[in-house]
Amino acid sequence: MFRIFVNSWRTKEIRNKILYTLMIFAIVRLGTLIALPGINAASVIAARGATGIGTLYSVIAGGANSSWSLFAMGIGPYINASIIMQLLTIAIPKFEQLSKEGPEGRKKLQSYSRYLTVILALIQGSGLTYTYQNMYVSNSSLVYVASVICLVCGSTFVMWLAEQITARGIGNGSSLIIFINIVSNLPQGIASMYYTISGSGVVGIAKVAAILVVLLIVLAFIVCVNTGERRLPVQYSSKMAGHKQMGGSSTTMPIKVNVAGVISIIFAISLLQFPQQIGNFIPNKGATFTKIIEILNMTHPIGACLYVLLIVFFTFFYTSIVMNPNEIAMNMKKNGGFIPGIRPGQPTSAYITRVLNRITLVGAFCYAILAMVPVALQWIFKINVGFGGTTLIIVVGVALDIVKALESQLLMRHYKGFLSE
């Protein structure tokens, strides 16, 4: 891996892409330090600090203390819009047709995602501004409107930066922005552990050592799950082309352990936190509504159980959208391919479905266990680490994607140099 980075840095074209990506990172982190107009940043920091380092969404946006900034919503609305568009592509025939029309159709879907991002940013920004009504220096309506506009513009600008990374940088822009925002919270997690040691002595040192050991085990487990796949053997029958016999090759069809990845976790968190988002618009929630929000918290036993069940459900749901065994079997049959011992057509589709369901179940439970790591650490050690299973899944996944992107860039350059000689 180190050799890949060294070779990439020595290549001028790839080095420029890396530097361009780092420049975008600097802009994103700078935006998290620009306060919204009229807001009392100290009040927001104090309020967020009382609840720990922050929720998953605040970490993805750049940290709990950046919730008062211009980039408070970060890439979140764009991620939600992209997920919604993926679901609508399956549900609406017109969108499904656009997805099959090649680059032009994908451009139209991308434009729809941008429009939906602005709408979601406007709704989320209005709710976020409403929750800060007691933290503004001035209670003027003009300040509220200006804050909402700044939040929408900030989220839209982050979306544009992500697209620039995808077009001119290394890797997927949205994933990389989430990656850098999560990594930027690492010093806060280290500081939290340091305070635990300084305040508890030997007991604190033992707690931190145990947490570090658990996180290392989780890290190794995440790498195994992300790289794990089931490879189905596929045989292609030979064909006669003139006087030559073509084909007859054998290959494998890889199926990842968890096709949905971290999207299932994001879906589950979104659904669990939906009542809390609604509660932000209600001044007097009442005892019943407050109790519901408390129960749906992931630190509550009932909320934790619902969290695991939702992760499993959304893993199967998203996998069924992304992978279509009937389409795979049909394409395989058209190209003269078959799985040894399985007849082409419907038997192949049934076999792929059975294998996919089994491996998805394993992946869903693995990700559910990983997502519960920070909750379990908080139960056992009474420490909000601020990063855990979910964030580590994202960081490790993006890091592996970066390595693959650099490998592909080096491979393309190698082939270009070979052909030009």
FIMINU-326767 format. One record per residue (C-alpha): residue number from 1; residue in three letters; chain; x negated, z, y. Coordinates in pm, 1 decimal, padded with zeros to 6 digits. Layout:
<rs>
[NUM ala A [X Z Y]]
...
</rs>
This chain:
<rs>
[1 met A [00000.0 00000.0 00000.0]]
[2 phe A [-00282.9 00087.4 00242.0]]
[3 arg A [-00445.0 -00249.5 00170.5]]
[4 ile A [-00119.4 -00426.1 00261.6]]
[5 phe A [-00114.1 -00259.2 00603.5]]
[6 val A [-00482.9 -00337.6 00661.3]]
[7 asn A [-00440.5 -00704.3 00569.2]]
[8 ser A [-00126.3 -00727.0 00783.1]]
[9 trp A [-00308.2 -00584.1 01084.3]]
[10 arg A [-00593.4 -00832.1 01040.7]]
[11 thr A [-00346.2 -01121.2 01054.2]]
[12 lys A [-00275.1 -01208.0 01417.7]]
[13 glu A [00081.2 -01331.0 01364.8]]
[14 ile A [00186.6 -01024.6 01166.4]]
[15 arg A [-00002.7 -00792.0 01400.9]]
[16 asn A [00194.8 -00929.4 01696.2]]
[17 lys A [00518.6 -00863.3 01511.4]]
[18 ile A [00410.7 -00506.5 01437.8]]
[19 leu A [00316.0 -00447.0 01801.7]]
[20 tyr A [00647.9 -00594.8 01916.4]]
[21 thr A [00834.8 -00359.7 01682.8]]
[22 leu A [00635.5 -00060.8 01811.2]]
[23 met A [00720.9 -00161.8 02168.2]]
[24 ile A [01093.7 -00158.4 02081.5]]
[25 phe A [01045.2 00185.3 01923.5]]
[26 ala A [00896.8 00312.7 02250.6]]
[27 ile A [01193.0 00176.9 02447.9]]
[28 val A [01441.9 00341.5 02210.1]]
[29 arg A [01268.9 00677.6 02229.0]]
[30 leu A [01242.5 00651.4 02608.6]]
[31 gly A [01617.6 00588.4 02631.2]]
[32 thr A [01689.2 00915.4 02450.2]]
[33 leu A [01522.7 01098.8 02739.8]]
[34 ile A [01739.9 00947.1 03016.8]]
[35 ala A [02026.3 01185.5 03095.3]]
[36 leu A [02383.7 01073.4 03156.7]]
[37 pro A [02499.3 01083.8 03521.6]]
[38 gly A [02624.9 01421.3 03639.7]]
[39 ile A [02569.3 01605.2 03310.7]]
[40 asn A [02402.0 01942.6 03275.6]]
[41 ala A [02147.9 01863.6 03004.7]]
[42 ala A [02049.5 02229.8 02966.7]]
[43 ser A [02407.8 02325.3 02873.3]]
[44 val A [02425.6 02054.4 02607.3]]
[45 ile A [02086.8 02151.3 02461.4]]
[46 ala A [02193.4 02516.0 02448.0]]
[47 ala A [02524.3 02426.5 02280.3]]
[48 arg A [02356.7 02202.0 02023.9]]
[49 gly A [02076.4 02448.7 01965.7]]
[50 ala A [02325.2 02713.8 01866.5]]
[51 thr A [02440.0 02499.1 01575.9]]
[52 gly A [02094.4 02398.1 01452.4]]
[53 ile A [01906.3 02074.0 01483.3]]
[54 gly A [02223.6 01868.6 01450.8]]
[55 thr A [02447.5 01666.6 01224.6]]
[56 leu A [02345.0 01351.2 01043.8]]
[57 tyr A [02484.7 01134.1 01321.4]]
[58 ser A [02296.0 01323.5 01592.3]]
[59 val A [01976.0 01288.9 01388.8]]
[60 ile A [02033.9 00914.2 01344.3]]
[61 ala A [02102.7 00878.6 01718.1]]
[62 gly A [01770.0 01040.0 01799.5]]
[63 gly A [01813.3 01413.1 01762.4]]
[64 ala A [02060.2 01679.1 01866.4]]
[65 asn A [01895.6 01724.6 02206.3]]
[66 ser A [01933.6 01353.5 02283.7]]
[67 ser A [02314.5 01384.2 02274.3]]
[68 trp A [02313.4 01409.2 02654.4]]
[69 ser A [02114.0 01087.7 02694.4]]
[70 leu A [02191.0 00723.9 02762.4]]
[71 phe A [02137.4 00643.9 02392.7]]
[72 ala A [02346.3 00937.6 02267.6]]
[73 met A [02544.8 00716.7 02026.3]]
[74 gly A [02243.7 00508.6 01929.2]]
[75 ile A [02297.1 00241.4 01666.8]]
[76 gly A [02596.8 00427.0 01519.3]]
[77 pro A [02879.2 00205.1 01657.3]]
[78 tyr A [02696.5 -00108.4 01544.8]]
[79 ile A [02648.4 00030.1 01193.2]]
[80 asn A [03017.8 00125.4 01174.0]]
[81 ala A [03121.6 -00218.0 01305.1]]
[82 ser A [02901.7 -00392.7 01047.2]]
[83 ile A [03051.8 -00185.1 00765.2]]
[84 ile A [03406.7 -00255.9 00884.6]]
[85 met A [03332.8 -00628.7 00905.3]]
[86 gln A [03198.5 -00626.5 00550.4]]
[87 leu A [03521.6 -00469.4 00430.6]]
[88 leu A [03734.5 -00711.3 00635.7]]
[89 thr A [03539.9 -01004.8 00490.7]]
[90 ile A [03679.0 -00911.7 00150.6]]
[91 ala A [04029.0 -00822.1 00272.7]]
[92 ile A [04093.0 -01114.9 00513.0]]
[93 pro A [04073.0 -01468.1 00364.2]]
[94 lys A [03968.7 -01623.5 00699.1]]
[95 phe A [03665.7 -01396.9 00724.5]]
[96 glu A [03579.8 -01461.4 00360.5]]
[97 gln A [03589.1 -01834.6 00429.3]]
[98 leu A [03361.0 -01791.1 00731.0]]
[99 ser A [03110.1 -01599.9 00518.0]]
[100 lys A [03087.6 -01902.2 00284.5]]
[101 glu A [03035.5 -02158.2 00563.0]]
[102 gly A [02663.3 -02094.9 00594.6]]
[103 pro A [02475.2 -02002.5 00912.4]]
[104 glu A [02753.9 -02108.8 01151.9]]
[105 gly A [03011.3 -01894.0 00976.3]]
[106 arg A [02775.7 -01595.1 00969.0]]
[107 lys A [02713.6 -01639.3 01343.3]]
[108 lys A [03086.4 -01610.9 01410.3]]
[109 leu A [03112.5 -01298.9 01196.2]]
[110 gln A [02811.8 -01155.1 01379.2]]
[111 ser A [02981.5 -01218.5 01714.3]]
[112 tyr A [03292.9 -01040.4 01587.5]]
[113 ser A [03072.8 -00747.1 01487.4]]
[114 arg A [02932.9 -00731.7 01841.7]]
[115 tyr A [03280.2 -00725.7 01997.0]]
[116 leu A [03389.5 -00455.6 01753.1]]
[117 thr A [03074.6 -00257.3 01839.4]]
[118 val A [03175.3 -00249.3 02206.4]]
[119 ile A [03528.8 -00134.2 02116.9]]
[120 leu A [03402.6 00142.1 01886.9]]
[121 ala A [03143.1 00247.4 02144.3]]
[122 leu A [03417.4 00272.0 02408.4]]
[123 ile A [03632.6 00492.6 02184.2]]
[124 gln A [03345.3 00711.3 02067.7]]
[125 gly A [03198.4 00732.3 02417.4]]
[126 ser A [03532.1 00845.2 02560.6]]
[127 gly A [03558.7 01119.7 02299.6]]
[128 leu A [03198.1 01227.7 02350.6]]
[129 thr A [03245.7 01241.9 02727.9]]
[130 tyr A [03561.7 01446.8 02683.1]]
[131 thr A [03375.2 01706.0 02477.6]]
[132 tyr A [03125.7 01744.8 02762.8]]
[133 gln A [03391.2 01824.4 03024.9]]
[134 asn A [03258.4 02178.8 03068.9]]
[135 met A [02895.8 02067.3 03084.0]]
[136 tyr A [02912.8 01840.7 03387.9]]
[137 val A [02778.9 01945.7 03724.3]]
[138 ser A [03073.0 01770.4 03891.6]]
[139 asn A [03426.9 01743.7 03752.4]]
[140 ser A [03489.1 01414.5 03932.0]]
[141 ser A [03675.7 01146.1 03737.0]]
[142 leu A [03425.4 00893.4 03866.9]]
[143 val A [03146.7 01082.1 03685.8]]
[144 tyr A [03343.0 01071.2 03359.5]]
[145 val A [03400.6 00695.3 03393.5]]
[146 ala A [03033.5 00637.9 03477.1]]
[147 ser A [02926.9 00838.0 03171.5]]
[148 val A [03151.6 00636.6 02940.5]]
[149 ile A [03018.9 00308.7 03085.1]]
[150 cys A [02659.6 00429.5 03044.1]]
[151 leu A [02722.2 00528.9 02682.2]]
[152 val A [02878.8 00192.0 02599.8]]
[153 cys A [02597.7 00002.1 02774.0]]
[154 gly A [02335.3 00217.7 02601.2]]
[155 ser A [02482.1 00158.0 02256.2]]
[156 thr A [02515.0 -00216.1 02324.1]]
[157 phe A [02153.5 -00229.7 02444.2]]
[158 val A [02033.6 -00053.9 02127.6]]
[159 met A [02229.8 -00308.9 01923.4]]
[160 trp A [02049.8 -00590.0 02110.7]]
[161 leu A [01712.2 -00423.2 02052.4]]
[162 ala A [01788.6 -00400.6 01679.1]]
[163 glu A [01865.2 -00772.7 01669.6]]
[164 gln A [01539.4 -00847.7 01850.9]]
[165 ile A [01344.2 -00654.1 01587.1]]
[166 thr A [01519.2 -00847.9 01310.7]]
[167 ala A [01442.5 -01180.9 01480.4]]
[168 arg A [01088.2 -01118.7 01609.0]]
[169 gly A [00962.2 -00802.5 01443.1]]
[170 ile A [00916.4 -00665.4 01092.6]]
[171 gly A [01216.7 -00580.4 00876.4]]
[172 asn A [01578.8 -00502.8 00957.0]]
[173 gly A [01617.6 -00379.4 01314.4]]
[174 ser A [01907.8 -00140.6 01257.4]]
[175 ser A [01734.1 00032.2 00968.7]]
[176 leu A [01408.3 00060.8 01159.5]]
[177 ile A [01575.8 00219.5 01464.1]]
[178 ile A [01745.4 00474.5 01239.3]]
[179 phe A [01407.6 00528.9 01070.8]]
[180 ile A [01220.5 00603.9 01393.6]]
[181 asn A [01496.5 00835.1 01518.5]]
[182 ile A [01489.0 01035.3 01196.4]]
[183 val A [01109.3 01055.6 01195.9]]
[184 ser A [01117.3 01178.2 01557.0]]
[185 asn A [01308.0 01487.9 01436.6]]
[186 leu A [01026.3 01587.2 01201.3]]
[187 pro A [00851.7 01809.6 01462.7]]
[188 gln A [01177.9 02001.2 01512.6]]
[189 gly A [01203.8 02063.1 01138.9]]
[190 ile A [00843.3 02182.5 01128.6]]
[191 ala A [00908.4 02408.9 01428.2]]
[192 ser A [01212.5 02557.1 01252.4]]
[193 met A [01000.3 02637.8 00948.1]]
[194 tyr A [00730.6 02788.1 01169.6]]
[195 tyr A [00980.0 03023.3 01331.9]]
[196 thr A [01094.9 03126.5 00985.0]]
[197 ile A [00737.0 03216.4 00888.5]]
[198 ser A [00661.2 03400.3 01212.7]]
[199 gly A [00980.6 03604.6 01195.6]]
[200 ser A [00990.1 03693.6 00825.7]]
[201 gly A [00627.4 03731.2 00723.9]]
[202 val A [00551.3 03683.1 00356.3]]
[203 val A [00917.5 03621.3 00273.1]]
[204 gly A [00931.6 03342.1 00530.7]]
[205 ile A [00613.7 03182.9 00392.3]]
[206 ala A [00761.9 03191.2 00041.9]]
[207 lys A [01084.4 03029.3 00166.5]]
[208 val A [00900.8 02748.8 00344.4]]
[209 ala A [00674.2 02687.3 00042.9]]
[210 ala A [00977.8 02665.2 -00184.6]]
[211 ile A [01151.0 02423.1 00054.7]]
[212 leu A [00843.1 02200.5 00070.5]]
[213 val A [00819.0 02190.8 -00308.9]]
[214 val A [01187.6 02098.3 -00333.8]]
[215 leu A [01149.2 01822.9 -00072.9]]
[216 leu A [00847.3 01676.4 -00255.9]]
[217 ile A [01047.3 01666.7 -00578.6]]
[218 val A [01336.4 01505.4 -00392.8]]
[219 leu A [01099.4 01248.4 -00242.0]]
[220 ala A [00967.7 01147.7 -00584.5]]
[221 phe A [01322.6 01135.0 -00720.5]]
[222 ile A [01436.4 00909.4 -00433.8]]
[223 val A [01151.8 00664.9 -00501.3]]
[224 cys A [01250.4 00649.4 -00868.5]]
[225 val A [01618.4 00590.9 -00786.5]]
[226 asn A [01544.7 00328.6 -00518.6]]
[227 thr A [01308.4 00130.6 -00739.1]]
[228 gly A [01506.2 00182.9 -01058.7]]
[229 glu A [01696.3 -00114.4 -01196.6]]
[230 arg A [01848.0 -00244.6 -01517.7]]
[231 arg A [01721.9 -00591.5 -01609.1]]
[232 leu A [01959.4 -00803.5 -01814.7]]
[233 pro A [01789.0 -01085.6 -02010.3]]
[234 val A [01919.4 -01432.3 -01920.0]]
[235 gln A [01841.3 -01747.1 -02119.4]]
[236 tyr A [01887.7 -02098.2 -01976.4]]
[237 ser A [01952.3 -02381.4 -02220.0]]
[238 ser A [01732.9 -02691.2 -02206.1]]
[239 lys A [01860.2 -03025.0 -02070.0]]
[240 met A [01745.4 -03383.0 -02114.4]]
[241 ala A [01645.8 -03560.5 -01792.2]]
[242 gly A [01551.0 -03915.3 -01887.5]]
[243 his A [01289.1 -03890.3 -02159.3]]
[244 lys A [01189.6 -03535.1 -02065.2]]
[245 gln A [01335.9 -03205.4 -02171.9]]
[246 met A [01396.4 -02976.7 -01875.3]]
[247 gly A [01485.9 -02609.8 -01860.7]]
[248 gly A [01496.3 -02375.1 -02150.8]]
[249 ser A [01345.8 -02090.7 -01951.2]]
[250 ser A [01421.9 -01721.3 -01984.6]]
[251 thr A [01443.9 -01469.8 -01701.6]]
[252 thr A [01607.8 -01139.1 -01613.5]]
[253 met A [01890.2 -01040.9 -01380.5]]
[254 pro A [01807.0 -00707.9 -01210.1]]
[255 ile A [02085.5 -00461.0 -01127.1]]
[256 lys A [01985.0 -00173.5 -00899.0]]
[257 val A [02067.6 00181.0 -00999.7]]
[258 asn A [02262.0 00227.9 -00676.1]]
[259 val A [02375.2 -00094.3 -00511.3]]
[260 ala A [02564.8 00087.3 -00234.4]]
[261 gly A [02264.3 00294.8 -00129.4]]
[262 val A [02314.6 00530.1 00163.5]]
[263 ile A [02631.6 00349.8 00280.0]]
[264 ser A [02841.6 00556.2 00038.4]]
[265 ile A [02703.1 00875.7 00196.3]]
[266 ile A [02778.1 00750.4 00548.1]]
[267 phe A [03134.9 00664.2 00444.5]]
[268 ala A [03183.1 01010.3 00293.1]]
[269 ile A [03048.7 01190.0 00600.0]]
[270 ser A [03264.0 00975.1 00830.5]]
[271 leu A [03578.9 01067.6 00640.6]]
[272 leu A [03496.5 01438.4 00625.8]]
[273 gln A [03412.9 01453.0 00996.7]]
[274 phe A [03720.0 01253.6 01102.3]]
[275 pro A [03937.4 01566.7 01161.0]]
[276 gln A [03656.8 01714.5 01369.6]]
[277 gln A [03642.0 01398.3 01581.0]]
[278 ile A [04018.8 01415.9 01631.8]]
[279 gly A [03983.7 01781.6 01727.5]]
[280 asn A [03755.1 01684.0 02015.9]]
[281 phe A [04058.5 01534.9 02190.7]]
[282 ile A [04278.4 01844.0 02133.8]]
[283 pro A [04222.3 02130.2 02382.3]]
[284 asn A [04412.4 02395.3 02179.8]]
[285 lys A [04362.1 02315.4 01813.8]]
[286 gly A [04542.0 02614.1 01664.6]]
[287 ala A [04444.5 02834.4 01372.6]]
[288 thr A [04558.8 02589.7 01101.8]]
[289 phe A [04369.0 02289.0 01237.1]]
[290 thr A [04059.3 02499.2 01296.8]]
[291 lys A [04075.6 02625.3 00937.1]]
[292 ile A [04100.8 02268.2 00806.2]]
[293 ile A [03790.0 02168.6 01002.4]]
[294 glu A [03606.9 02472.7 00866.1]]
[295 ile A [03703.3 02392.7 00505.8]]
[296 leu A [03597.6 02027.7 00540.5]]
[297 asn A [03252.5 02134.5 00655.9]]
[298 met A [02990.8 02038.5 00397.7]]
[299 thr A [02855.0 02394.2 00394.2]]
[300 his A [03193.3 02516.4 00265.3]]
[301 pro A [03234.9 02503.1 -00116.8]]
[302 ile A [03553.6 02293.6 -00094.4]]
[303 gly A [03398.0 02060.0 00159.7]]
[304 ala A [03086.2 02024.0 -00057.7]]
[305 cys A [03297.2 01930.7 -00363.9]]
[306 leu A [03493.5 01676.5 -00160.6]]
[307 tyr A [03165.4 01540.6 -00027.3]]
[308 val A [03033.4 01475.4 -00379.2]]
[309 leu A [03361.0 01317.9 -00496.9]]
[310 leu A [03375.6 01090.7 -00192.6]]
[311 ile A [03016.5 00975.9 -00247.8]]
[312 val A [03097.9 00881.0 -00607.7]]
[313 phe A [03419.2 00705.7 -00502.3]]
[314 phe A [03263.6 00505.8 -00219.8]]
[315 thr A [02966.0 00410.7 -00437.8]]
[316 phe A [03198.9 00243.4 -00687.3]]
[317 phe A [03411.3 00099.3 -00406.4]]
[318 tyr A [03121.5 -00062.9 -00221.6]]
[319 thr A [02956.7 -00185.5 -00542.9]]
[320 ser A [03280.8 -00360.5 -00640.9]]
[321 ile A [03276.9 -00539.4 -00304.2]]
[322 val A [02912.4 -00644.4 -00312.3]]
[323 met A [02887.8 -00748.9 -00677.8]]
[324 asn A [03150.0 -00965.4 -00847.9]]
[325 pro A [03086.1 -00992.5 -01224.6]]
[326 asn A [03333.1 -01280.7 -01260.0]]
[327 glu A [03148.8 -01484.9 -00997.0]]
[328 ile A [02810.5 -01400.4 -01149.2]]
[329 ala A [02928.1 -01505.6 -01496.5]]
[330 met A [03080.7 -01827.7 -01358.9]]
[331 asn A [02761.9 -01925.7 -01173.5]]
[332 met A [02555.4 -01842.4 -01478.3]]
[333 lys A [02776.2 -02065.5 -01694.5]]
[334 lys A [02756.9 -02354.3 -01445.5]]
[335 asn A [02377.5 -02341.8 -01452.9]]
[336 gly A [02364.2 -02329.9 -01830.3]]
[337 gly A [02262.8 -01965.5 -01847.9]]
[338 phe A [02379.4 -01698.2 -02089.0]]
[339 ile A [02293.1 -01345.9 -02196.7]]
[340 pro A [02157.9 -01347.1 -02553.5]]
[341 gly A [02422.7 -01220.9 -02794.2]]
[342 ile A [02704.1 -01257.1 -02536.5]]
[343 arg A [02924.9 -01563.6 -02510.2]]
[344 pro A [02941.6 -01733.2 -02166.8]]
[345 gly A [03249.2 -01690.3 -01948.5]]
[346 gln A [03479.8 -01390.4 -01973.4]]
[347 pro A [03275.3 -01199.8 -02239.0]]
[348 thr A [02971.8 -01220.4 -02007.6]]
[349 ser A [03178.5 -01092.9 -01713.9]]
[350 ala A [03309.3 -00802.5 -01923.2]]
[351 tyr A [02957.0 -00715.4 -02038.0]]
[352 ile A [02816.5 -00720.1 -01682.1]]
[353 thr A [03110.1 -00505.7 -01565.1]]
[354 arg A [03046.5 -00248.8 -01836.7]]
[355 val A [02674.0 -00229.9 -01760.1]]
[356 leu A [02739.3 -00217.5 -01385.2]]
[357 asn A [02989.9 00067.6 -01417.3]]
[358 arg A [02751.6 00275.1 -01628.2]]
[359 ile A [02450.1 00230.4 -01404.8]]
[360 thr A [02660.1 00280.6 -01088.7]]
[361 leu A [02786.6 00611.3 -01225.5]]
[362 val A [02428.9 00727.5 -01275.7]]
[363 gly A [02328.3 00612.8 -00927.9]]
[364 ala A [02633.2 00775.0 -00766.5]]
[365 phe A [02559.0 01114.7 -00918.5]]
[366 cys A [02189.1 01084.0 -00828.9]]
[367 tyr A [02272.4 01015.9 -00463.9]]
[368 ala A [02536.0 01289.8 -00461.5]]
[369 ile A [02276.1 01539.1 -00585.2]]
[370 leu A [02024.7 01419.2 -00325.3]]
[371 ala A [02280.8 01442.0 -00044.8]]
[372 met A [02358.9 01801.2 -00140.7]]
[373 val A [01994.2 01910.3 -00113.9]]
[374 pro A [02008.4 02020.5 00254.6]]
[375 val A [02338.5 02199.2 00190.8]]
[376 ala A [02191.5 02380.5 -00110.3]]
[377 leu A [01882.0 02477.2 00088.6]]
[378 gln A [02102.2 02621.3 00361.2]]
[379 trp A [02303.3 02818.6 00104.0]]
[380 ile A [01995.4 02958.2 -00072.3]]
[381 phe A [01744.1 03008.9 00208.0]]
[382 lys A [01982.7 03039.7 00505.9]]
[383 ile A [01773.8 02776.6 00687.5]]
[384 asn A [01897.4 02456.4 00849.3]]
[385 val A [01598.9 02233.7 00777.1]]
[386 gly A [01738.8 01943.5 00980.9]]
[387 phe A [01628.3 01684.1 00726.6]]
[388 gly A [01695.9 01657.8 00358.2]]
[389 gly A [01841.1 01432.4 00093.1]]
[390 thr A [02030.2 01186.1 00310.5]]
[391 thr A [01760.5 01142.8 00573.0]]
[392 leu A [01489.0 01118.3 00307.6]]
[393 ile A [01690.3 00847.3 00129.1]]
[394 ile A [01702.1 00648.0 00451.5]]
[395 val A [01335.9 00702.9 00538.0]]
[396 val A [01204.4 00618.6 00190.3]]
[397 gly A [01433.2 00315.9 00159.1]]
[398 val A [01324.9 00174.2 00495.6]]
[399 ala A [00957.9 00245.2 00421.9]]
[400 leu A [00982.0 00051.9 00095.2]]
[401 asp A [01157.8 -00233.1 00277.7]]
[402 ile A [00876.4 -00242.9 00535.2]]
[403 val A [00617.3 -00274.4 00259.0]]
[404 lys A [00817.7 -00555.2 00094.8]]
[405 ala A [00855.2 -00734.0 00430.7]]
[406 leu A [00481.8 -00717.3 00495.2]]
[407 glu A [00410.3 -00841.7 00142.8]]
[408 ser A [00642.8 -01137.9 00192.3]]
[409 gln A [00482.8 -01217.7 00530.0]]
[410 leu A [00134.6 -01213.3 00375.5]]
[411 leu A [00253.6 -01423.5 00082.2]]
[412 met A [00409.0 -01684.0 00312.9]]
[413 arg A [00088.2 -01703.5 00515.4]]
[414 his A [-00115.8 -01740.7 00195.5]]
[415 tyr A [00098.0 -02033.0 00079.5]]
[416 lys A [00085.0 -02196.8 00423.7]]
[417 gly A [-00294.0 -02171.2 00426.0]]
[418 phe A [-00312.7 -02309.3 00073.7]]
[419 leu A [-00091.8 -02609.1 00156.9]]
[420 ser A [-00283.3 -02688.6 00476.0]]
[421 glu A [-00615.5 -02710.4 00300.2]]
</rs>
